[in-house]
């Protein structure tokens, strides 16, 4: 169960860093609006590095879990479990980012509608 929780939390943290930086650079009322691709790429890399430092044995995405299955390192049932927990972690990370930037998203949508 520890491995599955690590997959969930690691994927959620990676998505918070990655999607969060893109929301921060794209949305108009944010501190780093218009920072550019280099800022986004660097933050993604930082986020993935932090996740792998905290959880060094996780796959981070179902594609890596599939490779581990093909290599015989995990069973098919474990592959399914890992993939489900990673998808839940991805959704959890996206929800966290949406909550963090909800005001900016709403402001942007009202400007697009008008």
LINHU-V766237 format. One record per pair of residues at least 12 apart in sequence whose C-alpha atoms are under 10 Angstrom apart, sorted by the first residue. I is the first residue (numbers start at 1). J is the second residue. If there is no record, write none. Layout:
# LINHU-V766237
i,j
I,J
I,J
This chain:
# LINHU-V766237
i,j
1,81
3,55
3,57
3,58
3,59
3,82
3,85
4,58
4,78
4,81
4,82
4,83
4,84
4,85
4,86
5,58
5,82
5,85
5,86
5,89
6,51
6,54
6,55
6,56
6,57
6,58
6,59
6,60
6,82
6,85
6,86
6,89
7,51
7,55
7,57
7,58
7,59
7,60
7,61
7,81
7,82
7,83
7,84
7,85
7,86
7,87
7,88
7,89
7,90
8,58
8,60
8,61
8,82
8,83
8,84
8,85
8,86
8,87
8,88
8,89
8,90
8,91
8,92
8,93
9,51
9,55
9,60
9,85
9,86
9,88
9,89
9,90
9,92
9,93
10,47
10,48
10,50
10,51
10,52
10,54
10,55
10,56
10,58
10,59
10,60
10,61
10,86
10,89
10,90
10,93
11,48
11,51
11,58
11,59
11,60
11,61
11,85
11,86
11,87
11,88
11,89
11,90
11,91
11,92
11,93
12,51
12,60
12,85
12,86
12,87
12,88
12,89
12,90
12,91
12,92
12,93
12,94
12,95
12,96
12,97
13,47
13,48
13,50
13,51
13,89
13,90
13,92
13,93
13,94
13,96
14,44
14,45
14,46
14,47
14,48
14,49
14,50
14,51
14,52
14,60
14,89
14,90
14,93
14,94
15,44
15,47
15,48
15,89
15,90
15,91
15,92
15,93
15,94
15,95
15,96
15,97
16,44
16,47
16,89
16,90
16,92
16,93
16,94
16,95
16,96
16,97
16,98
16,100
17,40
17,43
17,44
17,45
17,46
17,47
17,48
17,50
17,51
17,93
17,94
17,97
18,40
18,41
18,42
18,43
18,44
18,45
18,46
18,47
18,48
18,93
18,94
18,97
19,40
19,43
19,44
19,93
19,94
19,96
19,97
19,98
20,40
20,43
20,44
20,93
20,94
20,96
20,97
20,98
20,100
20,101
21,33
21,35
21,39
21,40
21,41
21,42
21,43
21,44
21,47
21,97
22,34
22,35
22,36
22,37
22,39
22,40
22,41
22,43
22,44
23,40
23,97
23,98
23,100
23,101
23,104
23,105
24,40
24,97
24,101
24,104
25,37
25,39
25,40
27,101
27,104
27,105
27,107
27,108
28,104
28,105
28,107
28,108
29,101
29,103
29,104
29,105
29,107
29,108
30,101
30,104
48,60
58,82
58,86
59,82
59,83
59,86
60,82
60,83
60,86
60,87
60,89
60,90
61,82
61,83
61,84
61,85
61,86
61,87
61,89
61,90
62,79
62,80
62,81
62,82
62,83
62,84
62,85
62,86
62,87
63,79
63,83
64,79
64,83
65,78
65,79
65,80
65,81
65,82
65,83
65,86
66,79
66,80
66,82
66,83
67,79
